[in-house]
């Protein structure tokens, strides 16, 4: 009798803990989530490229601003020296 109960319990455990098939809804949701992840990763890569391009443009503009400020300073000095005469 004890062996029979042990075998039945073992069978229940094996059947209950065995592999289960996922529902199609679950698989569809998983595939949708994977597709969304790939799209998000692609978008992240695109945005990172835009960030890099904008940083390069910012550096270029800052350099241009520095040059213009130096030019303004030189012109201001010319104005100051001519007005003092």
PyMOL commands that set and color helices and strands:
alter all, ss='L'
color gray80, all
select helices_A, chain A and resi 2-17+24-84
alter helices_A, ss='H'
color red, helices_A
deselect
rebuild
show_as cartoon
